[in-house]
């Protein structure tokens, strides 16, 4: 069984008989549902600490975030469809792992979850925002380099390279190329399953890594997202 789907995340042909899905979720609903209460509401947190209720179907929604324009001028939501395929397989695998508590984790379940985690790591708005900031830096500041004649010069990126539509297509291509790589890396790592029964957990649309704080006592950590 392959670790990742080989379907394309960009492109495809828009179907003129149906409506393009414009409310694009940057985090899958099946995952967010596990953080919701019995009314289907999440507790959203806005820094520095304001809390407010958010329905699962409205959380992490960005309009047209994965909708691309094709050469013929039509629009395609193929990426959203492909992401949903991966999310559906991962959702079924999470039920096997978490609800049925199948351990050691079956290889197929491990593959589906690794693929979804890889996708989630790459698909979020923070990744596209980073690409936009890098492009802006290349446009405004340029890249210094030394020629063969030992002369200092600088290259600038054309401003049209930072067009939002082009950045969107580049982001989707980045996801397509790197999801298999990240998935294989995650699949090969050591996995540990922990159940929390008394404490509440938080989640985010951007992956967060906890690192030990070496200067402080054991058990403390800092979050890097």
C-alpha positions in Angstrom: 0.0 0.0 0.0 1.5 3.4 -0.9 2.1 5.8 1.9 0.6 8.7 0.0 -1.9 9.3 -2.7 -0.5 10.1 -6.1 -3.4 12.3 -7.2 -2.5 15.8 -8.1 -3.3 18.7 -5.8 -3.5 21.4 -8.4 -5.1 21.5 -11.9 -7.9 19.4 -13.0 -10.9 20.6 -15.0 -13.6 22.6 -13.3 -17.1 21.0 -13.7 -19.4 23.7 -15.1 -22.5 21.8 -13.7 -21.6 22.2 -10.1 -20.6 25.0 -7.7 -17.0 25.5 -6.9 -16.3 24.9 -3.2 -15.1 28.3 -2.0 -15.2 27.8 1.8 -11.9 26.0 2.0 -10.9 24.4 5.4 -7.3 24.6 6.3 -7.8 21.9 9.0 -10.0 18.9 8.5 -13.4 18.8 10.3 -13.0 15.2 11.5 -9.9 16.3 13.4 -11.5 19.5 14.8 -14.6 17.6 15.9 -12.5 15.7 18.5 -11.8 19.1 20.2 -15.5 20.2 20.2 -18.0 20.0 22.9 -21.3 18.0 22.7 -22.9 20.9 20.8 -20.2 20.8 18.1 -18.6 24.0 19.3 -14.9 24.8 19.7 -13.5 27.3 22.1 -11.6 29.8 20.0 -8.9 31.8 21.6 -7.9 35.2 20.4 -4.7 36.6 22.0 -4.1 37.9 24.6 -6.8 35.5 25.9 -10.4 36.3 24.7 -12.4 33.1 24.3 -15.4 32.7 22.0 -17.4 29.7 20.6 -16.8 28.6 17.0 -18.8 25.9 15.1 -16.6 23.2 13.7 -17.9 23.9 10.1 -16.8 27.5 10.4 -13.4 27.0 12.0 -10.2 27.5 10.0 -12.2 28.4 6.9 -10.5 30.7 4.3 -12.5 31.6 1.2 -11.0 30.4 -2.1 -7.7 29.4 -0.4 -7.2 26.4 -2.6 -9.3 27.5 -5.6 -7.2 28.0 -8.7 -7.9 29.5 -12.1 -7.2 27.3 -15.1 -5.7 28.5 -18.5 -9.2 28.6 -20.0 -10.4 31.0 -17.3 -12.5 28.6 -15.4 -11.9 27.8 -11.7 -11.0 24.5 -10.1 -11.4 23.2 -6.6 -9.5 20.0 -7.3 -7.1 20.6 -4.5 -9.9 20.7 -2.0 -11.3 17.4 -3.3 -7.9 15.7 -3.1 -7.3 17.0 0.4 -10.7 15.6 1.4 -9.7 12.2 0.1 -6.6 12.2 2.4 -8.7 13.5 5.3 -11.3 10.8 4.9 -8.8 8.0 5.0 -7.0 9.6 8.0 -10.3 10.1 9.8 -11.2 6.4 9.4 -7.7 5.4 10.6 -7.9 7.7 13.6 -11.1 5.9 14.7 -9.2 2.6 14.5 -6.2 4.0 16.4 -8.0 6.1 19.0 -11.5 4.7 19.4 -10.7 1.1 18.9 -7.2 1.5 20.5 -5.5 -0.8 18.0 -1.8 -1.0 19.1 0.7 -1.7 17.7 -0.5 0.6 15.0 -1.4 -1.2 11.8 0.8 -0.3 8.8 -2.1 1.1 6.7 -3.3 3.2 9.6 0.1 4.5 10.2 0.5 5.4 6.5 -2.9 7.2 6.3 -2.2 9.3 9.5 1.3 10.1 8.4 0.1 11.4 5.1 -2.6 13.5 6.7 -0.1 15.0 9.2 2.3 15.8 6.3 -0.5 17.5 4.4 -1.5 19.5 7.4 2.1 20.6 8.0 2.3 22.0 4.5 -1.2 23.2 3.7 -1.7 25.9 6.3 -1.9 29.7 5.6 1.4 30.2 7.5 3.3 28.4 4.8 1.9 30.6 2.1 2.5 33.7 4.2 6.1 32.7 4.6 6.5 32.3 0.8 4.9 35.7 0.3 7.3 37.3 2.8 10.3 35.7 1.2 9.1 36.9 -2.3 8.6 40.5 -0.9 12.2 40.4 0.5 13.6 39.3 -2.9 11.6 42.1 -4.6 12.4 44.9 -2.2 15.9 44.0 -1.0 17.2 41.5 -3.6 19.8 38.8 -3.3 23.5 39.9 -3.1 26.1 37.8 -4.8 29.6 38.0 -6.2 30.3 37.7 -9.9 33.2 35.7 -11.5 34.9 39.1 -11.8 34.7 39.4 -8.0 32.2 42.3 -8.3 29.4 42.7 -5.8 26.0 42.9 -7.3 22.4 42.2 -6.4 19.5 40.4 -8.1 15.9 41.4 -7.7 12.7 39.3 -8.2 10.2 40.8 -10.7 7.2 42.1 -8.7 4.7 40.0 -10.8 6.3 36.9 -9.3 4.6 37.7 -6.0 1.1 37.8 -7.6 -1.3 36.1 -5.1 -2.6 33.7 -7.8 0.9 32.6 -8.7 1.8 32.2 -5.1 -1.3 30.0 -4.6 -0.3 27.8 -7.5 3.3 27.5 -6.2 2.0 26.6 -2.8 -0.2 23.8 -4.2 2.7 22.5 -6.2 4.9 22.7 -3.1 2.3 20.6 -1.3 2.1 18.1 -4.1 5.9 17.6 -4.2 6.7 17.5 -0.5 3.7 15.6 1.0 5.2 12.2 0.0 8.6 13.2 1.4 7.3 14.4 4.8 4.9 11.5 5.0 7.7 9.0 4.6 9.8 10.7 7.2 6.9 10.7 9.7 6.0 7.1 8.9 9.5 6.0 9.8 9.7 7.8 13.1 8.9 6.4 16.6 5.2 6.8 17.5 3.7 7.0 21.0 0.0 7.1 21.8 -1.1 9.1 24.9 -4.7 9.5 26.2 -5.7 12.6 28.2 -8.7 12.1 30.4 -8.7 15.1 32.8 -7.0 18.0 31.0 -8.1 20.0 28.0 -6.0 20.2 24.9 -5.6 23.0 22.4 -4.9 22.8 18.7 -4.0 25.2 15.9 -4.1 25.5 12.2 -0.3 25.5 12.3 1.7 22.6 13.6 3.2 23.2 17.0 6.4 21.4 18.3 7.2 21.2 22.0 10.8 21.4 22.8 12.4 20.9 26.3 13.6 24.0 28.1 17.1 22.9 29.0 17.7 25.8 31.4 14.6 25.0 33.5 13.3 22.0 35.5 12.3 18.8 33.9 8.8 18.7 32.5 8.8 22.3 31.2 8.9 23.1 27.5 8.5 25.8 24.9 6.1 25.7 21.9 7.5 26.5 18.5 5.0 26.9 15.7 
